[in-house]
Amino acid sequence: MLSVIVHTIDNMSTNEQNFNIFRPLLIVVAVALLLLVLIPYVGPSQSKITNFEECAARGFPIMESYPRQCRTSDGDLFAENIGNEIEKSNLIKVDSPRPNTVAQSPLRIAGQARGIWYFEASFPIVLEDGDGNILAQVPAQAQGEWMTEDFVPFDVVLDFQMPTTSTVGVLRLKKDNPSGFPQNDDELIIPVKFR
């Protein structure tokens, strides 16, 4: 009986030594499994990038093209919103303000439009906040003979109250349409920022 007790004590001693040898390995495996489970929940929550501003804010490279472009590490490409300036460049051109500049009151709007953009030497300009609320509107006056197909300069100052609920907006330079027919409507859209 004594030999059985001695044998059991020897086995316990051997098992404890084996356990002490494998203890660091078991701890490393347990920590690795724990990290694999927890990393998706602990890491910073990076939502999918959906536009140029988010791409630029996260520090991805910006290509100096027009419009500017930003490419993510996934290869997604986002172009800066410049409104429809390129599409309307043969009808109306705005020197000030440029797309995505910060608009402050008073806002000077200067450029040139073809004579067909005017009616009775003017066309309407409307400033809206990001929710589509009109902040101000003013007629732009031709600074030259408007009854032509050539470009005619305009320069106007727009006074407005800064919006409190929106940091972005649009400046709409509308082709004057005395007929009221929708097919004769046209506009240049310039995105602006308020802060």
C-alpha positions in Angstrom: 0.0 0.0 0.0 2.8 2.3 0.8 4.3 1.7 -2.6 1.0 2.8 -4.3 1.0 6.1 -2.3 4.6 6.8 -3.2 3.9 6.0 -6.9 0.8 8.3 -6.8 2.9 11.1 -5.3 5.6 10.6 -7.9 3.0 10.8 -10.7 1.5 14.0 -9.2 4.9 15.5 -9.1 5.6 14.6 -12.8 2.2 15.9 -13.9 2.9 19.2 -12.1 6.3 19.5 -13.8 4.7 18.9 -17.2 2.0 21.5 -16.4 4.7 24.0 -15.4 6.5 23.5 -18.7 3.3 24.0 -20.8 1.8 26.8 -18.6 3.5 29.6 -20.6 2.4 28.0 -23.9 -1.2 27.7 -22.6 -1.2 31.3 -21.5 0.0 32.5 -25.0 -2.7 30.4 -26.8 -5.4 31.7 -24.4 -4.4 35.3 -24.9 -4.2 34.9 -28.7 -7.7 33.4 -28.8 -9.0 36.2 -26.6 -7.4 38.9 -28.9 -8.9 37.2 -32.0 -12.3 37.4 -30.5 -12.0 40.9 -29.0 -10.1 42.9 -31.7 -13.1 43.5 -34.0 -15.0 45.0 -31.0 -12.1 47.0 -29.4 -10.5 48.5 -32.6 -11.5 52.0 -33.8 -14.8 51.9 -35.7 -13.9 53.0 -39.2 -17.0 53.3 -41.3 -16.9 52.9 -45.1 -15.7 56.1 -46.8 -18.5 57.4 -49.1 -17.2 60.8 -50.4 -14.3 63.0 -51.1 -14.5 64.9 -47.8 -14.4 61.7 -45.7 -11.5 60.4 -47.8 -9.5 63.6 -47.4 -10.3 63.8 -43.6 -8.8 60.4 -43.1 -5.6 61.5 -44.6 -5.6 59.6 -48.0 -3.6 61.3 -50.8 -5.4 64.0 -52.8 -4.6 64.3 -56.5 -4.3 67.8 -57.8 -6.6 67.5 -60.7 -9.8 69.5 -61.4 -11.9 68.4 -59.7 -9.5 67.2 -57.0 -9.7 63.4 -56.4 -8.9 61.2 -53.3 -8.0 57.5 -53.5 -8.4 55.2 -50.5 -6.1 52.3 -49.7 -8.8 50.0 -51.0 -8.5 51.7 -54.4 -11.8 53.6 -54.2 -11.7 57.0 -56.0 -13.7 60.0 -54.9 -14.0 63.3 -56.8 -14.6 66.6 -55.0 -18.1 68.0 -55.6 -17.7 71.2 -57.7 -21.3 71.4 -58.7 -22.0 71.5 -62.5 -19.3 74.1 -63.3 -17.6 72.0 -66.0 -20.9 71.2 -67.8 -22.0 74.9 -67.8 -18.6 76.4 -68.6 -19.7 77.3 -72.2 -22.7 79.3 -70.8 -21.5 80.9 -67.5 -18.2 81.2 -65.7 -17.8 82.3 -62.1 -14.5 83.8 -60.9 -15.7 84.3 -57.3 -16.6 82.4 -55.2 -15.0 79.2 -56.3 -16.6 75.8 -55.4 -16.3 74.7 -51.8 -15.0 78.0 -50.5 -16.2 79.4 -47.2 -19.1 81.9 -47.9 -19.3 84.9 -45.6 -21.6 87.8 -45.7 -21.3 90.0 -47.7 -20.5 87.5 -50.5 -19.2 89.0 -53.8 -20.2 87.0 -56.9 -18.4 87.8 -60.1 -18.0 86.2 -63.4 -19.4 86.3 -66.9 -22.4 84.7 -68.7 -23.4 84.5 -72.3 -26.1 87.0 -73.3 -28.7 84.3 -73.6 -28.4 83.7 -69.8 -29.8 87.2 -69.1 -33.2 88.6 -69.7 -33.5 92.4 -69.6 -29.8 92.5 -68.5 -30.3 90.4 -65.4 -30.6 86.9 -64.0 -31.4 85.6 -60.5 -28.9 84.3 -57.9 -30.1 82.3 -54.9 -28.1 81.2 -51.9 -29.5 78.1 -50.0 -28.3 76.2 -46.9 -27.8 72.5 -46.9 -31.5 71.9 -46.2 -32.6 73.9 -49.3 -33.8 77.0 -47.3 -33.2 80.2 -49.1 -30.8 82.5 -47.3 -30.7 85.3 -49.8 -31.4 86.1 -53.4 -30.4 88.9 -55.7 -30.5 89.7 -59.4 -27.1 89.8 -61.1 -26.9 92.8 -63.5 -25.0 92.7 -66.9 -22.1 95.0 -67.0 -22.2 95.5 -70.7 -24.4 94.9 -73.7 -26.3 91.7 -72.9 -28.1 91.3 -76.2 -25.3 89.2 -77.6 -24.2 85.5 -77.8 -20.8 86.5 -76.3 -19.8 86.4 -72.6 -21.0 89.5 -70.6 -19.5 90.2 -67.2 -21.5 90.5 -64.0 -20.6 91.5 -60.4 -23.0 91.5 -57.4 -22.8 91.5 -53.6 -25.1 89.2 -51.7 -25.9 89.9 -48.0 -27.2 87.0 -45.9 -27.5 85.6 -42.4 -25.2 82.7 -41.6 -27.2 79.5 -41.1 -27.2 77.9 -37.7 -28.1 74.4 -38.6 -26.0 73.8 -41.7 -22.3 74.0 -42.6 -22.8 73.6 -46.3 -25.0 75.1 -49.0 -25.3 75.9 -52.7 -25.2 79.1 -54.7 -27.5 78.9 -57.7 -27.0 81.2 -60.7 -30.2 80.7 -62.7 -30.7 81.4 -66.3 -33.5 84.0 -66.5 -36.6 82.4 -67.9 -39.4 84.8 -68.5 -41.4 82.2 -70.3 -41.7 80.0 -67.2 -41.4 76.9 -69.3 -39.4 74.2 -67.4 -37.6 73.2 -70.6 -36.0 76.7 -70.7 -34.7 76.5 -67.1 -31.0 76.2 -66.5 -28.7 76.9 -63.6 -25.1 76.8 -62.5 -24.7 75.2 -59.1 -21.7 76.1 -56.8 -21.3 74.2 -53.5 -20.2 76.5 -50.7 -19.3 76.0 -47.0 -20.4 78.2 -44.1 -17.8 77.2 -41.4 
